[in-house]
Amino acid sequence: MTSIKTARSGLIRAGFSAAMALIAIPALAQQVTLQSYDGSITLRGNLVEFDGQNYQIATAIGAITIDAYQVSCEGDACPDPSLLRSEFRIAGSDTIGADLMPALVEGYSFALDADIASNEINADGSIGLAIEDLSGGRIADIEIASLSGEGFDALLDGTASIGMASRPVRPREAQAFNDANLGNVTDPTQEHILALDGILVVLARSNPVRNLSIEEMAGIFAGEITNWSQVGGANAPINVYIREEGSGTRAVFEQNVMDVIGASISSTAEVIENNADLSDAVASDPFGIGITGYASARNAQPVGIEEVCGIVTQPSAFNIKAEEYPLARRLYLYTTNAALPNHARNLIEFVNSDAAQDIIADAGFIDQGISGASMNEQGLRLASAMMAAEDLDQLSDVRDFASLMLNAERLSTTLRFQPGSSLLDAKAQRDVVRIAESLSRGGFDNKEVLLVGFTDSIGRPDLNRALSERRADQVLSAILDAAPGGTIDTDQISVLGFGEISPVGCNETFTGRQVNRRVEIWVRDRV
């Protein structure tokens, strides 16, 4: 935690200040004294501005801006201490609220060089956190309420400043916010992608079954497949465990698995109301099966998923981060267009920052940091591409792709587009900024960066190849636009298009076609 406090706090505070609106206070341009809490620094000057985060004072050596949370302020012009304090509620999905959100609030407090003064479980089960500065002054009171469903109702009725959700907002829910003049909650300024997760189908480790098809999973949870021998296991009854109705975990599973065969989850399934307890129940039942989140697998054994076209995908961190695991999902924080309390706004900035990624990973979730996989580690994907080739020309293209990428590493950052659109989706827009920042800082020095476009199989192969290259070129333009002028060496970036040759999902399904329309990022040593 020390590294979060020291190495990263300056960067985070700088990012926060750019987003702060000016707060009017009386008696500006009167003298104040600012003193660090350890007494090592004392500054005197006329207070020119206070934006809710920083003081700007005019001194004999010029204007100085200093973080208001790092110093005490003495003088008639000092703002009311209440302006530095926030009280707000975060409500919604227990997948986020149980462990991840408290850890992020703690990380945020360290970024402020502050401390969690109290961490209490309230009578209603919510978590109460208090943040104090180094002098012991209370600067934030935060309540985290984990609900059985998502946080949209609490956000809509104003009882929460931030909503936690383990699924995206539904159209009717978004319309309710619009009707209430609370903005467009699907806009990136109100829909914040916090982390990635995967819905795992888990068994006891003693169960020999290692892969299940979508249809087999649906049949099991619908009660149509009742014996493990029907799916290659022992001659034993199947015991089904499921999350309660309304949970995001269950909703994602129903949408992506049960709806495929138009079935409902059997009423005989045992309902358990949190992911960790469900995993433990399955792990202790040699004939059990259930669903849980990636962060809650614990001692249960996840199975691979075989899709309708034969592609098998394992629930690895890389596959979830690249959003190629069929049951991958995004975890969200939502806000309205209403003014947020200072620390609520700053907390949103923090969870979107690089500093939050280690905290997300430590909590067992999939962060949005960049990781890599060699072509050797993409073996299943290459085998699937060869099997999907419909003629010798496509097989030759697959071989060309494999040869070109033989000594390259694929980055987990995979850019996708809004459904039916050439516009990058919300996550891709943020990922473009991350890649641009890394390139600008020299993160890929001595590397060639390959932007490689792919499409689904709808349409002529030659047109798809041209389309995939245009999409990759579009990503290049977005990266250059996101970087400060002249900070990226364009000679190190190449644009390629391979069309439909390497599907990561089944083109027979809408979801499969959607994940196949993508731009991958590969890197290799420059020669």
Beta strands, then each sheet from edge to edge (+ up, - down):
strand 1: 31-36
strand 2: 42-50
strand 3: 54-59
strand 4: 62-67
strand 5: 71-74
strand 6: 86-93
strand 7: 115-121
strand 8: 127-132
strand 9: 138-147
strand 10: 162-165
strand 11: 191-203
strand 12: 211-213
strand 13: 239-242
strand 14: 270-271
strand 15: 288-293
strand 16: 301-302
strand 17: 304-306
strand 18: 312-313
strand 19: 328-334
strand 20: 372-374
strand 21: 409-416
strand 22: 447-454
strand 23: 493-497
strand 24: 518-525
sheet 1: 4+ 3- 2+ 1- 5+
sheet 2: 7+ 8- 9+ 6+ 10+ 19- 11+ 15- 13- 14-
sheet 3: 7+ 8- 9+ 6+ 10+ 19- 11+ 16-
sheet 4: 12+ 17+ 18-
sheet 5: 20+ 21- 24+ 22- 23-
end
